């Protein structure tokens, strides 16, 4: 039998994927179709669905609540939520915002050493990493919940501990400030290497599995698909942090 349900708490494509994957784990569920438009779920069942148990499972991955009663109250339907735009094809033009932002950070990091009487690559790397973390944290903080939902789709820590997605932008902000004013250099570089090294594991896994998911590196502002660009971005920062550790 097929039944329709309302699911409160979904706001983007990442929510759809998470809720759908969780519902498919339930023994009573044979197949499921989840969408943002009302009704949010059409579930093909082998047996009756235990809503209390289902909501307990959904609570582990986010603030989602499934309800059969909302379907019956047609006079008070769920507000219509516009579906998220499909991810664009992977191309140079798609990643233009990311390329421009990184280029600006690299350029400003070089201009800091004007009039260039003596160029220090170590100083350039420190300023680049400061700018990288500060700018990328800014974009994530514009919509921290949207970032967190996207980040949980591929990060191995955020997938198990959803609060990490809410904390991560502030970690980037702190690292950016530490690089900028050059305090705790050893601890800062170690933290960068570990945090971005672990983050890159989920990115690599997603690319190997050819998952078509949104990259959360610039938060929820730009609709960028996950690709090898994100791997290069993370591993480059890890490499810089490790290099600076050896030179310090």
C-alpha positions in Angstrom: 0.0 0.0 0.0 1.0 3.6 -0.7 0.4 6.4 1.9 1.1 10.1 1.8 2.7 12.0 4.7 3.8 15.5 5.5 7.3 16.1 6.7 8.0 19.3 8.6 11.6 20.7 8.7 12.8 20.1 5.2 14.1 23.2 3.3 16.5 22.0 0.6 17.8 19.2 -1.6 20.1 18.0 1.2 17.1 17.5 3.5 15.3 15.4 0.8 18.3 13.1 0.5 18.8 12.7 4.2 15.2 12.0 5.0 14.8 9.7 2.0 17.9 7.6 3.0 16.7 7.4 6.6 13.2 6.3 5.7 14.5 3.6 3.4 16.3 2.0 6.4 12.9 1.3 8.1 11.8 -2.4 7.7 8.2 -1.5 7.0 9.2 0.8 4.1 9.4 -0.8 0.6 10.0 2.3 -1.3 9.8 6.1 -0.7 9.5 9.3 -2.8 10.4 12.5 -0.9 9.9 16.0 -2.2 9.6 19.6 -0.9 6.2 20.2 -2.4 3.1 19.1 -0.4 2.7 16.2 0.2 6.3 15.7 1.1 6.4 11.9 1.2 4.8 9.0 -0.7 5.7 5.8 1.0 5.1 2.3 -0.3 4.7 0.1 2.8 5.1 -3.6 3.6 3.3 -3.0 6.9 2.0 -0.2 9.1 4.5 2.6 9.7 5.2 3.4 13.4 5.3 7.2 13.3 6.7 7.5 16.8 9.6 5.2 16.0 10.1 6.9 12.6 10.2 10.4 14.2 12.8 9.2 16.7 15.0 8.1 13.8 14.5 11.3 11.9 15.3 13.4 15.0 18.8 11.9 14.9 19.5 13.5 11.5 17.7 16.8 11.9 14.6 18.7 13.0 12.3 16.6 10.9 8.8 15.4 11.9 6.7 13.1 9.8 2.9 13.3 10.3 -0.1 11.6 8.7 -2.6 13.9 10.4 -1.4 17.0 8.4 -2.5 15.3 5.2 -6.1 15.1 6.5 -6.1 18.8 7.5 -6.4 20.1 3.9 -7.6 23.4 5.2 -4.2 23.9 6.8 -1.7 22.5 4.3 2.0 22.8 4.7 3.3 26.1 3.1 4.7 25.5 -0.3 8.4 25.5 -0.5 10.1 26.1 -3.8 12.3 23.2 -4.8 16.1 23.8 -4.8 17.6 24.5 -8.2 19.3 21.6 -9.8 23.0 21.5 -9.6 24.7 22.9 -12.7 27.1 20.9 -14.9 30.7 20.9 -13.8 32.6 23.5 -15.9 35.0 26.4 -15.5 32.1 28.9 -15.7 30.3 27.0 -12.9 33.2 27.5 -10.5 33.8 31.1 -11.6 32.7 32.5 -8.2 35.1 30.2 -6.3 38.0 30.9 -8.7 37.5 34.6 -8.4 37.3 34.6 -4.6 40.5 32.5 -4.3 42.2 34.7 -6.8 41.3 37.8 -4.9 42.6 36.3 -1.7 45.8 35.3 -3.4 46.3 38.7 -4.9 45.6 40.6 -1.7 48.0 38.3 0.2 50.7 39.3 -2.3 49.9 43.0 -2.2 50.4 43.0 1.6 54.2 42.7 0.9 54.3 45.8 -1.4 56.7 47.4 -2.5 58.1 43.8 -2.9 61.7 44.6 -1.9 61.8 41.2 -0.3 59.2 38.5 -1.1 58.4 36.0 1.7 56.4 33.0 0.5 55.8 31.9 4.1 54.3 35.3 4.8 52.2 35.0 1.6 50.9 31.6 2.7 50.0 32.8 6.2 48.1 35.8 4.8 46.4 33.5 2.1 45.3 31.1 4.8 44.0 33.9 7.0 42.0 35.4 4.1 40.8 31.9 3.0 39.3 31.0 6.4 37.9 34.5 7.1 36.2 34.8 3.7 34.9 31.3 3.5 33.6 31.5 7.1 31.7 34.7 6.2 29.8 32.9 3.4 29.0 30.0 5.6 27.7 32.3 8.4 25.3 34.0 6.0 23.1 30.9 6.2 24.6 28.6 8.8 21.7 26.2 8.9 21.7 25.8 5.1 25.5 25.2 5.2 25.1 22.6 7.9 22.4 20.7 6.0 24.7 20.5 2.9 27.8 19.7 4.9 26.2 16.7 6.6 25.7 15.2 3.1 29.4 14.4 2.7 31.5 15.3 5.8 32.2 12.1 7.9 32.0 14.0 11.2 29.0 16.2 10.5 27.1 13.1 9.2 27.3 11.5 12.7 27.4 14.7 14.8 25.1 17.3 13.2 26.2 20.1 15.6 29.6 20.0 13.9 28.1 21.6 10.8 26.9 24.5 13.0 30.3 24.8 14.8 32.5 24.5 11.7 32.1 28.1 10.4 33.2 29.5 13.8 36.2 27.1 13.8 37.2 28.6 10.4 36.7 32.1 11.7 39.0 31.5 14.7 41.7 29.8 12.5 41.5 32.8 10.1 42.0 35.3 13.0 44.9 33.2 14.4 46.6 33.2 11.0 46.0 36.9 10.5 47.6 38.0 13.8 50.0 35.1 13.9 49.4 33.7 17.3 49.7 30.0 18.3 51.3 29.2 14.8 52.1 25.6 15.6 48.8 24.8 17.1 46.9 26.6 14.3 48.7 24.7 11.6 48.2 21.4 13.3 44.5 22.1 13.7 44.2 23.2 10.0 46.0 20.0 8.8 43.8 17.7 10.9 40.4 19.5 10.3 40.8 19.9 6.6 42.5 16.5 6.3 39.5 14.8 7.9 37.1 17.0 5.8 38.8 16.0 2.6 38.0 12.3 3.3 34.3 12.8 2.9 34.9 15.0 -0.2 37.1 12.2 -1.8 34.5 9.5 -0.9 31.7 11.6 -2.5 33.6 12.1 -5.7 34.6 8.4 -5.9 31.0 7.4 -5.4 30.0 10.0 -8.1 27.4 11.5 -5.8 25.7 14.6 -7.3 25.6 16.8 -4.2 26.1 20.4 -3.4 29.6 21.6 -2.3 29.3 23.6 1.0 32.7 25.3 0.8 31.0 28.7 0.1 28.0 28.0 2.3 24.5 28.1 0.9 25.2 31.2 -1.2 26.4 29.5 -4.4 25.0 26.4 -6.0 28.3 24.6 -6.7 28.4 20.8 -7.4 30.9 18.7 -5.5 34.0 17.9 -7.7 37.7 17.4 -7.6 38.0 21.2 -7.2 36.9 20.8 -3.6 39.5 18.1 -3.1 42.3 20.3 -4.5 41.1 23.2 -2.3 41.2 21.1 0.9 44.4 19.3 0.2 46.2 22.5 -0.8 45.4 24.1 2.5 46.5 20.9 4.3 49.8 21.0 2.3 50.4 24.7 3.2 49.7 24.0 6.9 52.2 21.0 7.0 54.8 23.0 5.1 54.5 25.9 7.5 54.9 23.5 10.4 58.3 22.3 9.1 59.5 25.8 8.4 58.5 27.2 11.8 
